[in-house]
């Protein structure tokens, strides 16, 4: 049932906080708290929550509110709902949080229950098992109803273990400790600026896969293991429309029953108009989002060898839904080492030890298509967008301002190092690109391959290709070779100014079989 799934999604959302160090966080500052709440405070808080969540979570026992010496106690007990949803028993230890309203209208929130989940659902006649358990967990924070975000929050846990099993695989992941912090403040242009940080210490995951070799023969087992001394992530979201996102979620949840009964009828009524308004309030979702993740001393072990990376890092940046939207991606790997019995010894000096890659895209108009879609959508019609509106939405994705950039990057090995950068733009609906590439140590790499080719003759083909590339390269003052590759909108390709491919033929106008045009009436061939 749709309503049942929505309620379950709410439960999982509440429980999606990351597993969090062994010691408990500092206690919440109690200044401004009104701890001694009368029993009617429970009823008032429940009415407030029901305005967003409906009464369903309370009626089904998913949520319970009771008085507590420190304020009011909210218990999340999803086991019955999840059992009903999956059709098999789910053991889920309830999570309790103490809420205390402050004099400034914000709420102190604290809890110290560790997550403990176990279930074994059956799918297509095969049992799958899932276990997620922590030795300890504690949380404290200050929640702002006006921002729909935690002004401050701290979550810590220790001894996290996750096991998953099915007919052909088994996975066990453990984390010694995790720390998570978050904060929020009002954004001058509206919404909230939210920051978060998380770090895992002592991460290990072991995966075993059973592969059937053939009918009637035993299964072959393949094991993979990933270890990391530490994994951390952090992010900032500027101007996130958190209150509007909360209101949109609440609107959909309040109308879940009507949507389940008759989606078309529900959307054709007042709910459809409210939904359009709520979606407009959510845009542009955020002004800017940036996030990064990195791992220290990463090690991947398999039957094929061992890959180690001293540090792996990824950085992401996304704009909101705006007229000049874009995103950036940067990936850096350092301290790379590969040990494998499958690799010949001569490859050691050719394997990359460091890699840096970056890509950016800008000039994408997301605001115009979104505005057309929200202005023209009519939920009483099927489809909700007319063919004309769909065509205008498609046309609004104007690629003329699109710019893609290959950021300055590099690949380094013992024998060589490569540096590159480039850009791609669109002109008259046709792409044109320019890529700059320069290499140091190419002669060493060719010599290594020539030496190996004595035992592996098929490598001579690779040697020949590299020597051809060297021949068309342009020497620089620093001794490196460079190649400037340009691909024009007309289809031409040149390297260092030398044309390797000419422009594409110009097609005659439709219906014009004679490139010279039709002969005038009465004209004859000479």
FIDO-952662 format. One line per field, with one value per residue (C-alpha): residue number from 1; residue in three letters; x, y, z. Coordinates in Angstrom, 2 decimals. Last residue first. Example, Ala and Ser with C-alpha at 12.3 -4.5 7.8 and 13.67 -1.06 7.14 Angstrom:
BEGIN
resi	(2,1)
resn	(Ser,Ala)
X	(13.67,12.30)
Y	(-1.06,-4.50)
Z	(7.14,7.80)
END
This chain:
BEGIN
resi	(526,525,524,523,522,521,520,519,518,517,516,515,514,513,512,511,510,509,508,507,506,505,504,503,502,501,500,499,498,497,496,495,494,493,492,491,490,489,488,487,486,485,484,483,482,481,480,479,478,477,476,475,474,473,472,471,470,469,468,467,466,465,464,463,462,461,460,459,458,457,456,455,454,453,452,451,450,449,448,447,446,445,444,443,442,441,440,439,438,437,436,435,434,433,432,431,430,429,428,427,426,425,424,423,422,421,420,419,418,417,416,415,414,413,412,411,410,409,408,407,406,405,404,403,402,401,400,399,398,397,396,395,394,393,392,391,390,389,388,387,386,385,384,383,382,381,380,379,378,377,376,375,374,373,372,371,370,369,368,367,366,365,364,363,362,361,360,359,358,357,356,355,354,353,352,351,350,349,348,347,346,345,344,343,342,341,340,339,338,337,336,335,334,333,332,331,330,329,328,327,326,325,324,323,322,321,320,319,318,317,316,315,314,313,312,311,310,309,308,307,306,305,304,303,302,301,300,299,298,297,296,295,294,293,292,291,290,289,288,287,286,285,284,283,282,281,280,279,278,277,276,275,274,273,272,271,270,269,268,267,266,265,264,263,262,261,260,259,258,257,256,255,254,253,252,251,250,249,248,247,246,245,244,243,242,241,240,239,238,237,236,235,234,233,232,231,230,229,228,227,226,225,224,223,222,221,220,219,218,217,216,215,214,213,212,211,210,209,208,207,206,205,204,203,202,201,200,199,198,197,196,195,194,193,192,191,190,189,188,187,186,185,184,183,182,181,180,179,178,177,176,175,174,173,172,171,170,169,168,167,166,165,164,163,162,161,160,159,158,157,156,155,154,153,152,151,150,149,148,147,146,145,144,143,142,141,140,139,138,137,136,135,134,133,132,131,130,129,128,127,126,125,124,123,122,121,120,119,118,117,116,115,114,113,112,111,110,109,108,107,106,105,104,103,102,101,100,99,98,97,96,95,94,93,92,91,90,89,88,87,86,85,84,83,82,81,80,79,78,77,76,75,74,73,72,71,70,69,68,67,66,65,64,63,62,61,60,59,58,57,56,55,54,53,52,51,50,49,48,47,46,45,44,43,42,41,40,39,38,37,36,35,34,33,32,31,30,29,28,27,26,25,24,23,22,21,20,19,18,17,16,15,14,13,12,11,10,9,8,7,6,5,4,3,2,1)
resn	(Unk,Unk,Unk,Unk,Unk,Unk,Unk,Unk,Unk,Unk,Unk,Unk,Unk,Unk,Unk,Unk,Unk,Unk,Unk,Unk,Unk,Unk,Unk,Unk,Unk,Unk,Unk,Unk,Unk,Unk,Unk,Unk,Unk,Unk,Unk,Unk,Unk,Unk,Unk,Unk,Unk,Unk,Unk,Unk,Unk,Unk,Unk,Unk,Unk,Unk,Unk,Unk,Unk,Unk,Unk,Unk,Unk,Unk,Unk,Unk,Unk,Unk,Unk,Unk,Unk,Unk,Unk,Unk,Unk,Unk,Unk,Unk,Unk,Unk,Unk,Unk,Unk,Unk,Unk,Unk,Unk,Unk,Unk,Unk,Unk,Unk,Unk,Unk,Unk,Unk,Unk,Unk,Unk,Unk,Unk,Unk,Unk,Unk,Unk,Unk,Unk,Unk,Unk,Unk,Unk,Unk,Unk,Unk,Unk,Unk,Unk,Unk,Unk,Unk,Unk,Unk,Unk,Unk,Unk,Unk,Unk,Unk,Unk,Unk,Unk,Unk,Unk,Unk,Unk,Unk,Unk,Unk,Unk,Unk,Unk,Unk,Unk,Unk,Unk,Unk,Unk,Unk,Unk,Unk,Unk,Unk,Unk,Unk,Unk,Unk,Unk,Unk,Unk,Unk,Unk,Unk,Unk,Unk,Unk,Unk,Unk,Unk,Unk,Unk,Unk,Unk,Unk,Unk,Unk,Unk,Unk,Unk,Unk,Unk,Unk,Unk,Unk,Unk,Unk,Unk,Unk,Unk,Unk,Unk,Unk,Unk,Unk,Unk,Unk,Unk,Unk,Unk,Unk,Unk,Unk,Unk,Unk,Unk,Unk,Unk,Unk,Unk,Unk,Unk,Unk,Unk,Unk,Unk,Unk,Unk,Unk,Unk,Unk,Unk,Unk,Unk,Unk,Unk,Unk,Unk,Unk,Unk,Unk,Unk,Unk,Unk,Unk,Unk,Unk,Unk,Unk,Unk,Unk,Unk,Unk,Unk,Unk,Unk,Unk,Unk,Unk,Unk,Unk,Unk,Unk,Unk,Unk,Unk,Unk,Unk,Unk,Unk,Unk,Unk,Unk,Unk,Unk,Unk,Unk,Unk,Unk,Unk,Unk,Unk,Unk,Unk,Unk,Unk,Unk,Unk,Unk,Unk,Unk,Unk,Unk,Unk,Unk,Unk,Unk,Unk,Unk,Unk,Unk,Unk,Unk,Unk,Unk,Unk,Unk,Unk,Unk,Unk,Unk,Unk,Unk,Unk,Unk,Unk,Unk,Unk,Unk,Unk,Unk,Unk,Unk,Unk,Unk,Unk,Unk,Unk,Unk,Unk,Unk,Unk,Unk,Unk,Unk,Unk,Unk,Unk,Unk,Unk,Unk,Unk,Unk,Unk,Unk,Unk,Unk,Unk,Unk,Unk,Unk,Unk,Unk,Unk,Unk,Unk,Unk,Unk,Unk,Unk,Unk,Unk,Unk,Unk,Unk,Unk,Unk,Unk,Unk,Unk,Unk,Unk,Unk,Unk,Unk,Unk,Unk,Unk,Unk,Unk,Unk,Unk,Unk,Unk,Unk,Unk,Unk,Unk,Unk,Unk,Unk,Unk,Unk,Unk,Unk,Unk,Unk,Unk,Unk,Unk,Unk,Unk,Unk,Unk,Unk,Unk,Unk,Unk,Unk,Unk,Unk,Unk,Unk,Unk,Unk,Unk,Unk,Unk,Unk,Unk,Unk,Unk,Unk,Unk,Unk,Unk,Unk,Unk,Unk,Unk,Unk,Unk,Unk,Unk,Unk,Unk,Unk,Unk,Unk,Unk,Unk,Unk,Unk,Unk,Unk,Unk,Unk,Unk,Unk,Unk,Unk,Unk,Unk,Unk,Unk,Unk,Unk,Unk,Unk,Unk,Unk,Unk,Unk,Unk,Unk,Unk,Unk,Unk,Unk,Unk,Unk,Unk,Unk,Unk,Unk,Unk,Unk,Unk,Unk,Unk,Unk,Unk,Unk,Unk,Unk,Unk,Unk,Unk,Unk,Unk,Unk,Unk,Unk,Unk,Unk,Unk,Unk,Unk,Unk,Unk,Unk,Unk,Unk,Unk,Unk,Unk,Unk,Unk,Unk,Unk,Unk,Unk,Unk,Unk,Unk,Unk,Unk,Unk,Unk,Unk,Unk,Unk,Unk,Unk,Unk,Unk,Unk,Unk,Unk,Unk,Unk,Unk,Unk,Unk,Unk,Unk,Unk,Unk,Unk,Unk,Unk,Unk,Unk,Unk)
X	(26.95,23.87,20.66,18.67,15.00,13.91,16.83,18.97,18.26,21.06,24.78,24.62,22.03,19.81,18.28,15.32,16.85,19.70,23.02,25.17,28.44,31.23,32.92,35.93,39.40,41.10,44.72,45.33,48.63,48.32,49.76,47.25,44.23,40.72,37.95,34.29,32.95,32.53,36.28,38.31,41.63,44.42,47.44,50.18,53.20,56.59,58.67,62.25,61.62,61.83,59.02,59.21,56.10,54.61,53.88,56.80,56.26,52.72,54.15,56.70,53.94,51.90,54.92,55.74,52.15,52.42,55.79,54.02,52.69,56.26,56.17,59.61,61.64,58.71,59.63,62.79,60.91,58.21,60.74,62.50,59.20,58.44,61.92,61.55,58.18,59.75,57.76,54.41,52.20,48.53,46.31,42.73,40.55,36.95,34.11,30.54,27.79,24.43,25.46,28.52,28.87,31.92,34.44,37.54,40.89,43.61,46.42,49.64,51.37,54.26,56.70,58.91,58.16,54.49,52.46,49.03,48.00,45.14,44.39,40.60,38.69,36.13,32.64,30.86,27.20,26.02,24.56,23.09,19.65,17.54,14.53,13.79,12.94,10.58,9.03,8.41,6.85,4.58,3.44,2.84,0.69,2.09,-0.11,-0.37,-3.23,-4.95,-6.35,-2.80,-2.20,1.48,2.04,3.49,5.44,6.92,7.71,9.43,11.45,12.57,13.64,15.44,17.65,19.71,23.09,26.01,28.49,30.29,33.44,35.80,38.88,41.37,44.54,46.36,49.46,51.48,50.44,51.82,54.62,57.64,56.18,55.02,58.37,57.70,54.78,51.33,49.15,50.99,49.65,50.99,49.63,50.71,49.08,50.47,48.15,44.65,42.82,39.30,37.69,34.09,32.43,28.78,26.72,23.68,23.49,19.74,19.15,18.16,20.92,24.65,26.59,30.14,31.88,35.30,36.77,39.84,41.89,44.99,47.79,46.17,46.82,45.80,46.50,46.39,44.13,42.69,41.50,42.75,41.81,43.72,42.98,45.53,43.42,40.04,38.47,35.07,34.16,30.98,29.83,26.25,25.27,22.13,19.81,16.47,16.08,13.18,11.33,8.72,7.81,7.30,4.95,2.88,2.53,1.61,-1.03,-2.64,-2.65,-3.95,-6.95,-8.33,-6.93,-4.03,-6.33,-8.56,-5.62,-3.98,-7.15,-7.17,-3.44,-3.18,-6.08,-4.33,-0.99,-2.49,-1.04,2.28,2.51,1.90,4.34,7.11,6.44,6.41,9.75,11.29,9.96,11.45,14.80,15.18,18.97,20.61,24.16,24.82,28.23,29.87,32.20,33.38,35.93,37.24,40.02,42.49,40.85,40.41,38.61,38.53,37.39,36.92,36.03,34.56,34.03,30.85,31.03,30.28,26.94,26.22,29.25,31.65,29.00,30.37,30.08,31.01,32.66,32.83,34.92,34.60,36.89,36.82,38.99,37.89,34.94,34.67,31.70,31.30,28.21,27.38,23.99,23.19,19.44,16.49,16.22,18.46,20.32,20.77,19.76,22.22,22.86,25.23,26.18,28.55,29.23,31.79,32.25,34.08,35.56,33.67,32.84,31.50,30.58,29.31,28.17,27.29,25.57,22.32,22.08,23.88,24.33,26.20,26.73,28.74,29.30,31.46,31.34,28.97,28.93,26.37,26.64,24.12,23.92,21.39,19.61,17.32,13.72,14.85,11.84,11.53,15.14,16.61,19.36,21.48,22.61,23.23,24.67,25.51,26.94,27.85,26.22,24.28,23.05,22.03,20.48,19.67,18.38,16.32,15.65,12.22,12.04,12.90,12.70,13.27,15.74,15.80,18.04,18.34,20.13,20.81,22.31,20.13,21.65,19.31,19.15,17.13,16.98,14.24,14.02,11.32,13.70,12.53,13.67,11.48,12.86,12.89,14.24,14.92,14.25,15.11,13.26,15.26,14.42,13.75,12.02,9.76,8.72,6.22,8.57,6.07,4.27,7.55,8.72,5.61,5.85,9.61,9.51,9.49,10.58,10.08,9.76,10.25,9.13,10.99,13.85,11.73,9.99,6.40,5.39,5.18,5.07,5.93,5.67,2.76,0.37,-1.89,1.11,2.68,-0.78,-1.75,-0.47,3.26,3.32,0.31,0.62,3.91,2.36,-0.64,1.74,3.65,0.47,-0.67,2.68,2.64,-0.70,1.26,3.00,6.55,9.22,12.27,11.81,15.15,16.67,20.08,20.30,23.46,23.24,25.60,29.04,29.10,29.46,32.79,33.13,33.40,28.38,26.48,25.09,21.57,19.18,16.82,14.43,14.45,13.76,10.68,9.45,9.95,7.87,5.06,5.22,5.26,2.17,0.36,1.22,0.00)
Y	(22.40,21.36,23.11,25.92,26.35,26.83,27.68,24.77,23.59,24.19,23.54,20.94,19.03,16.76,19.63,18.17,18.99,21.52,19.98,18.40,20.16,17.60,17.24,19.46,17.96,15.36,15.29,19.02,20.10,23.00,21.07,18.31,19.07,17.65,18.98,18.18,21.67,22.41,22.05,19.41,20.77,18.63,20.44,17.81,18.40,16.78,17.61,18.85,22.04,24.20,22.21,19.63,19.25,15.77,14.32,11.90,11.04,9.87,7.66,6.27,5.54,3.68,1.63,0.65,-0.50,-2.70,-4.00,-5.23,-8.27,-9.57,-10.51,-11.81,-9.32,-6.91,-6.38,-4.46,-2.42,-1.63,-0.31,1.71,3.26,4.30,5.79,7.74,9.11,10.50,13.76,14.15,17.05,17.09,20.04,19.37,21.77,20.97,21.96,20.77,21.53,23.09,26.32,26.45,24.21,24.27,21.67,22.44,20.86,19.90,17.35,16.39,13.03,11.66,8.95,6.03,5.97,6.74,9.95,10.76,14.41,16.84,20.43,20.60,19.06,21.80,21.54,24.67,24.82,28.28,27.08,23.99,25.48,23.12,25.37,23.55,20.37,22.24,23.97,20.61,19.16,22.21,21.75,18.02,18.88,18.20,16.29,13.32,12.75,15.96,16.88,17.16,20.25,21.15,24.37,26.67,23.97,22.59,26.03,27.14,23.92,24.24,27.88,27.26,24.40,26.45,24.73,27.14,25.11,21.76,20.86,17.87,17.00,14.14,13.68,10.36,9.22,5.98,4.92,1.55,1.89,1.28,-1.94,-3.28,-5.02,-7.51,-9.11,-8.59,-11.61,-12.35,-9.02,-6.18,-2.75,0.46,3.89,6.48,9.19,9.22,12.49,12.95,16.32,16.87,20.20,21.05,23.54,25.76,29.07,29.72,28.11,24.82,24.73,24.55,21.36,20.87,17.54,16.63,13.11,11.95,8.77,8.66,6.13,3.77,0.04,-2.61,-6.24,-9.20,-11.31,-13.41,-10.13,-7.47,-3.78,-1.44,2.23,3.90,7.04,7.60,10.82,12.36,15.89,17.91,21.19,22.33,25.76,27.86,25.11,23.56,26.27,25.69,24.26,27.03,26.23,22.58,23.60,25.77,22.95,20.50,22.84,23.07,19.28,18.83,21.02,18.40,16.89,15.39,13.41,12.27,11.06,9.29,7.42,5.45,5.52,9.22,9.91,7.98,9.67,13.18,14.10,12.51,14.50,17.77,16.84,16.15,19.47,21.27,19.75,20.68,24.22,24.49,23.07,25.32,24.94,28.36,27.06,23.35,22.51,19.13,16.79,13.23,11.07,7.54,6.30,3.45,1.83,-1.87,-3.61,-7.41,-9.56,-13.32,-15.63,-19.05,-21.69,-23.68,-27.44,-29.19,-30.63,-27.87,-25.69,-23.37,-21.94,-18.68,-18.14,-14.58,-13.60,-9.96,-8.59,-4.98,-3.18,0.41,1.39,4.97,6.54,10.31,12.59,16.32,18.42,21.99,23.57,27.08,27.52,28.85,32.45,35.03,35.89,32.18,31.12,28.88,25.15,22.71,19.06,16.65,12.94,10.69,7.02,4.24,0.78,0.19,-3.32,-4.65,-8.28,-9.37,-12.83,-13.87,-16.49,-17.44,-14.27,-12.80,-9.30,-8.40,-4.87,-4.20,-0.92,-1.10,2.51,5.44,9.21,11.77,15.52,18.16,21.90,24.27,21.09,21.68,22.58,26.21,27.52,24.28,24.65,21.49,21.60,18.48,15.41,11.88,8.73,5.30,2.12,-1.44,-0.99,-3.49,-3.96,-7.44,-8.57,-12.09,-13.28,-16.42,-17.87,-18.80,-15.89,-13.48,-14.50,-11.97,-12.59,-9.64,-8.04,-4.47,-2.99,0.75,2.01,4.03,7.17,10.00,13.78,16.61,20.19,22.08,25.60,28.10,30.57,29.50,25.96,22.91,19.66,16.46,13.15,10.55,6.82,4.24,0.94,-2.25,-3.51,-7.21,-7.70,-10.70,-11.40,-9.80,-6.98,-4.14,-5.77,-6.56,-3.02,-1.55,-3.84,-3.19,0.58,1.64,5.28,6.56,10.29,11.22,14.59,16.94,15.97,13.99,12.36,12.54,10.19,10.28,7.18,6.80,3.70,2.50,2.24,5.02,7.24,6.85,7.30,10.53,12.71,13.39,17.16,18.35,15.13,16.37,19.56,17.71,15.27,18.14,19.62,16.26,15.68,19.20,18.36,16.14,19.19,19.91,20.35,20.70,24.27,24.80,28.29,27.26,23.48,23.19,19.67,17.15,16.59,13.67,10.11,8.31,5.49,7.64,7.24,5.13,7.55,8.94,7.01,6.12,9.02,8.47,4.77,5.57,8.13,5.61,3.15,5.68,6.30,2.58,1.99,4.84,3.50,0.00)
Z	(-73.29,-71.39,-72.35,-70.73,-71.61,-68.01,-65.77,-64.51,-60.98,-58.46,-58.67,-55.87,-57.95,-55.82,-53.88,-51.98,-48.59,-48.93,-49.96,-47.23,-46.47,-46.42,-43.01,-42.45,-42.98,-40.86,-39.70,-40.18,-38.68,-36.22,-33.28,-33.94,-36.15,-36.47,-38.73,-38.10,-38.86,-35.13,-34.90,-33.08,-31.82,-30.38,-28.96,-28.44,-26.25,-25.74,-22.67,-22.74,-20.77,-23.92,-25.51,-28.27,-30.48,-30.89,-34.33,-34.20,-30.55,-31.37,-34.13,-31.69,-29.20,-31.82,-32.89,-29.30,-28.82,-31.93,-30.71,-27.55,-29.45,-29.50,-25.78,-24.77,-26.83,-26.44,-22.77,-23.69,-26.27,-23.69,-21.19,-23.92,-24.98,-21.38,-20.97,-24.25,-23.10,-19.94,-19.86,-21.55,-22.62,-23.60,-24.50,-25.57,-27.60,-28.42,-30.71,-30.40,-32.93,-32.02,-33.77,-31.52,-28.46,-26.19,-25.03,-22.99,-22.26,-19.83,-19.68,-17.91,-18.34,-16.30,-17.30,-16.21,-12.46,-13.00,-12.91,-14.37,-14.43,-14.47,-15.46,-15.58,-18.47,-18.99,-20.41,-21.57,-22.55,-23.60,-26.91,-25.25,-24.60,-22.45,-23.01,-26.27,-24.34,-22.01,-25.04,-26.75,-23.60,-23.36,-26.97,-26.43,-23.39,-19.91,-17.43,-19.81,-19.27,-18.15,-14.75,-13.41,-15.53,-15.86,-17.79,-15.14,-13.33,-16.57,-17.99,-14.78,-14.55,-18.19,-17.58,-14.28,-15.47,-17.92,-18.25,-18.72,-16.69,-16.67,-14.77,-14.82,-12.79,-12.71,-10.64,-10.64,-8.74,-8.81,-12.31,-13.55,-16.09,-13.81,-12.38,-15.77,-16.38,-13.57,-15.41,-13.79,-12.97,-9.73,-8.46,-6.34,-7.26,-5.53,-5.62,-3.19,-4.46,-5.94,-6.64,-8.06,-8.82,-9.97,-10.70,-11.41,-13.33,-13.43,-15.25,-15.25,-11.86,-10.21,-7.60,-8.17,-7.57,-6.27,-5.72,-4.33,-4.28,-2.39,-2.22,-0.04,0.35,-2.15,-1.98,-4.50,-3.66,-6.03,-8.23,-5.40,-3.86,-1.44,-1.57,0.73,1.52,3.78,4.22,2.57,1.35,0.77,-0.27,-0.56,-2.06,-2.58,-3.85,-3.99,-2.79,-3.84,-6.54,-6.08,-3.06,-3.06,-6.65,-5.73,-2.92,-5.26,-7.78,-5.01,-3.63,-7.07,-7.41,-3.85,-4.62,-7.02,-10.22,-8.28,-6.00,-8.85,-10.91,-7.97,-6.94,-3.66,-3.02,-3.77,-1.41,1.38,0.74,0.91,4.31,3.33,0.11,1.96,4.73,2.22,0.48,3.83,4.86,1.49,1.92,5.40,4.14,1.12,1.12,0.96,1.05,1.51,2.95,3.06,4.87,4.54,6.26,5.94,8.19,8.45,5.45,4.66,1.80,1.46,-1.45,-1.40,-4.29,-3.53,-6.23,-5.98,-6.25,-9.54,-10.70,-13.19,-13.80,-11.99,-9.65,-8.17,-4.40,-3.52,-0.24,0.81,3.67,4.75,7.16,8.43,11.41,12.12,10.32,10.11,9.49,8.97,8.24,7.28,6.60,5.39,5.72,3.74,2.71,1.03,4.23,5.02,8.52,10.41,10.49,12.15,11.82,13.53,12.99,14.70,13.90,15.67,15.12,11.88,10.69,7.40,6.72,3.30,2.22,-1.32,-3.47,-1.73,0.35,3.32,4.75,7.93,9.32,12.46,14.30,17.42,18.49,18.07,18.17,16.98,17.42,16.40,16.18,14.67,13.59,10.62,9.76,9.73,11.68,13.68,14.90,16.47,19.09,19.28,21.22,20.08,21.60,20.23,21.70,20.73,17.34,15.23,11.68,10.58,7.30,6.15,2.81,2.43,-0.99,-2.34,-4.75,-1.93,1.72,4.49,7.33,9.73,12.32,13.54,16.57,16.65,19.90,22.27,23.80,22.85,23.10,21.52,22.79,20.95,19.54,20.47,22.15,25.63,24.92,24.38,25.73,23.67,24.94,22.27,22.40,19.75,19.70,19.04,15.57,15.09,11.77,11.15,7.54,5.17,4.33,4.92,7.84,9.58,8.83,10.46,13.49,13.99,13.53,17.20,17.44,20.97,21.68,25.34,26.64,28.97,31.30,33.79,30.79,29.60,26.82,23.03,20.84,17.14,14.94,17.03,14.10,15.35,16.10,12.64,11.05,12.83,9.99,9.63,9.27,11.27,13.28,14.68,16.03,17.43,19.14,20.66,22.11,23.48,25.15,26.58,28.19,30.57,32.03,30.93,33.56,31.32,30.12,28.46,28.19,29.41,29.32,27.28,25.94,27.50,25.95,23.58,24.91,24.63,22.10,19.08,15.12,12.82,10.23,10.71,8.47,11.30,10.87,7.13,7.60,9.63,7.12,4.33,6.35,6.61,2.88,2.12,4.25,2.58,-0.86,0.00)
END
